[in-house]
């Protein structure tokens, strides 16, 4: 019982690892295809210069700046009080002393000062909000820093004394970073180098594919029908002798040729087509006749056979 449980857990871990690997692999394939075929588009509500295109539009972004919190007064007072008189039964006292202390400013903390839409174009990054607007031109870019754990990017440009930080969220962090790299590659005429780097990363990911996992998944999720074993014909019953006689095993008849074993016909391999995804990452995955490909499709949409 415990052995079956351990085997089940080990198989689940192997399938989870394969799912994670397949997700990385497909993401890099998609990035390479995008880098080779996408050169930007237009955007409504944004004035573009000649030959300027938009590589990404992200709504509901925030402009972040360092702002100080509420300060506090720290100190004490010292002195004496002397009774002077009574008025309506209440004692009036005169106090002599001094107060000593100082005001402590609040700590700096990242604060969203406006929300709006962020555009990545072929020549700049633009934040357009209700009250604030920021432009980070690539020609004046000094550097930038991504923070994937918070989904923010900080840009430093030569025409601003303070850096510009834009928060877009963790869910689009990978897309934002890739589209920014792609826009900078078009701006700096280094697209071939970007594609080469992505292909090198994909080759490294392919080498990391779990070997044992691939064999386990193919054995468990193979679409080829299993081979049906041929049941042997039952042997004829051997007549029993009298109780006093010894039992003699029947001898084979030398005049009768032995019958050949029933041949098992080889099972055909399925032709190329769309089948249920064995890894469960999509409704359907393309089988090319020899192996599973990275291409998937949703049955609700019209299926297009890959080239």
FENPECOR-V967626 format. One record per residue. N is the residue number from 0. RES is the residue in three letters. PSI is psi in degrees with one decimal (* if undefined). Layout:
N;RES;PSI  N;RES;PSI
This chain:
0;UNK;-49.3  1;UNK;-32.5  2;UNK;-41.8  3;UNK;-37.1  4;UNK;-43.0  5;UNK;-39.5  6;UNK;-39.8  7;UNK;-43.4  8;UNK;-40.0  9;UNK;-40.3  10;UNK;-38.5  11;UNK;-41.2  12;UNK;-38.9  13;UNK;-42.6  14;UNK;-36.7  15;UNK;-40.6  16;UNK;-39.7  17;UNK;-39.3  18;UNK;-42.5  19;UNK;-42.3  20;UNK;-43.3  21;UNK;-36.9  22;UNK;-42.9  23;UNK;-43.9  24;UNK;-49.5  25;UNK;-35.6  26;UNK;-41.4  27;UNK;-36.4  28;UNK;-42.1  29;UNK;-39.9  30;UNK;-39.5  31;UNK;-43.4  32;UNK;-41.6  33;UNK;-43.2  34;UNK;-33.6  35;UNK;-26.1  36;UNK;-18.3  37;UNK;127.2  38;UNK;21.0  39;UNK;167.7  40;UNK;-166.6  41;UNK;169.1  42;UNK;136.5  43;UNK;142.0  44;UNK;10.0  45;UNK;124.2  46;UNK;121.8  47;UNK;148.4  48;UNK;176.6  49;UNK;132.4  50;UNK;9.4  51;UNK;132.9  52;UNK;161.8  53;UNK;128.4  54;UNK;-22.3  55;UNK;140.2  56;UNK;122.4  57;UNK;120.3  58;UNK;168.9  59;UNK;42.1  60;UNK;164.4  61;UNK;142.8  62;UNK;122.1  63;UNK;134.4  64;UNK;155.2  65;UNK;123.0  66;UNK;145.3  67;UNK;143.4  68;UNK;-174.0  69;UNK;133.2  70;UNK;170.2  71;UNK;156.1  72;UNK;124.1  73;UNK;127.8  74;UNK;-166.8  75;UNK;170.1  76;UNK;154.2  77;UNK;153.7  78;UNK;-168.3  79;UNK;157.5  80;UNK;136.9  81;UNK;130.2  82;UNK;138.5  83;UNK;-55.6  84;UNK;176.8  85;UNK;136.6  86;UNK;118.8  87;UNK;39.3  88;UNK;0.8  89;UNK;136.0  90;UNK;129.4  91;UNK;128.4  92;UNK;149.4  93;UNK;124.7  94;UNK;135.6  95;UNK;125.3  96;UNK;-163.2  97;UNK;155.5  98;UNK;135.8  99;UNK;132.8  100;UNK;-173.8  101;UNK;160.5  102;UNK;131.3  103;UNK;122.0  104;UNK;154.1  105;UNK;162.1  106;UNK;150.4  107;UNK;137.6  108;UNK;145.3  109;UNK;128.3  110;UNK;134.2  111;UNK;117.3  112;UNK;-11.1  113;UNK;156.6  114;UNK;149.7  115;UNK;-149.9  116;UNK;138.2  117;UNK;133.7  118;UNK;137.4  119;UNK;115.3  120;UNK;-176.8  121;UNK;-3.9  122;UNK;-3.5  123;UNK;168.6  124;UNK;129.5  125;UNK;131.3  126;UNK;125.0  127;UNK;105.6  128;UNK;-175.0  129;UNK;-32.8  130;UNK;-19.6  131;UNK;149.6  132;UNK;134.8  133;UNK;142.4  134;UNK;126.3  135;UNK;96.9  136;UNK;138.3  137;UNK;-32.2  138;UNK;-22.0  139;UNK;12.5  140;UNK;128.6  141;UNK;-38.5  142;UNK;172.1  143;UNK;157.9  144;UNK;124.5  145;UNK;142.8  146;UNK;91.1  147;UNK;-28.3  148;UNK;-21.4  149;UNK;-7.2  150;UNK;45.7  151;UNK;155.7  152;UNK;132.2  153;UNK;125.5  154;UNK;137.2  155;UNK;122.2  156;UNK;154.8  157;UNK;-19.3  158;UNK;9.9  159;UNK;138.1  160;UNK;-30.0  161;UNK;143.4  162;UNK;158.8  163;UNK;122.3  164;UNK;128.3  165;UNK;128.5  166;UNK;125.1  167;UNK;-12.1  168;UNK;151.5  169;UNK;-26.7  170;UNK;-24.5  171;UNK;15.6  172;UNK;-47.1  173;UNK;-41.4  174;UNK;-42.6  175;UNK;-45.4  176;UNK;-43.2  177;UNK;-44.3  178;UNK;-32.0  179;UNK;-43.9  180;UNK;-39.7  181;UNK;-42.5  182;UNK;-42.3  183;UNK;-33.6  184;UNK;-40.3  185;UNK;-37.9  186;UNK;-40.1  187;UNK;10.0  188;UNK;41.8  189;UNK;31.8  190;UNK;-40.7  191;UNK;-39.2  192;UNK;-39.7  193;UNK;-45.4  194;UNK;-40.6  195;UNK;-41.3  196;UNK;-41.2  197;UNK;-41.3  198;UNK;-35.9  199;UNK;-40.5  200;UNK;-39.7  201;UNK;-40.5  202;UNK;-39.3  203;UNK;-37.4  204;UNK;-40.7  205;UNK;-35.3  206;UNK;-21.4  207;UNK;3.0  208;UNK;128.0  209;UNK;118.1  210;UNK;-49.8  211;UNK;-33.9  212;UNK;-41.4  213;UNK;-43.8  214;UNK;-38.9  215;UNK;-42.8  216;UNK;-41.0  217;UNK;-35.7  218;UNK;-35.5  219;UNK;-28.4  220;UNK;19.3  221;UNK;136.4  222;UNK;-9.1  223;UNK;131.0  224;UNK;141.8  225;UNK;152.2  226;UNK;130.7  227;UNK;120.9  228;UNK;143.7  229;UNK;121.3  230;UNK;131.3  231;UNK;149.9  232;UNK;142.1  233;UNK;143.5  234;UNK;147.9  235;UNK;145.4  236;UNK;138.8  237;UNK;121.9  238;UNK;138.8  239;UNK;138.6  240;UNK;179.9  241;UNK;158.3  242;UNK;-31.2  243;UNK;-16.8  244;UNK;155.7  245;UNK;153.8  246;UNK;124.8  247;UNK;127.9  248;UNK;139.4  249;UNK;139.0  250;UNK;143.0  251;UNK;145.0  252;UNK;118.3  253;UNK;-20.3  254;UNK;-12.7  255;UNK;121.6  256;UNK;139.8  257;UNK;142.9  258;UNK;132.7  259;UNK;151.2  260;UNK;148.1  261;UNK;129.1  262;UNK;139.9  263;UNK;119.5  264;UNK;136.3  265;UNK;142.2  266;UNK;133.4  267;UNK;148.3  268;UNK;133.9  269;UNK;144.2  270;UNK;160.0  271;UNK;140.7  272;UNK;179.7  273;UNK;127.1  274;UNK;166.0  275;UNK;134.0  276;UNK;117.0  277;UNK;-20.6  278;UNK;-5.1  279;UNK;18.7  280;UNK;-17.8  281;UNK;161.6  282;UNK;-45.3  283;UNK;145.3  284;UNK;146.1  285;UNK;126.4  286;UNK;117.8  287;UNK;10.0  288;UNK;-15.3  289;UNK;-31.2  290;UNK;164.8  291;UNK;139.9  292;UNK;176.9  293;UNK;-7.1  294;UNK;132.1  295;UNK;166.8  296;UNK;152.3  297;UNK;124.7  298;UNK;-21.7  299;UNK;-25.8  300;UNK;154.4  301;UNK;128.0  302;UNK;135.3  303;UNK;122.1  304;UNK;133.5  305;UNK;152.6  306;UNK;*
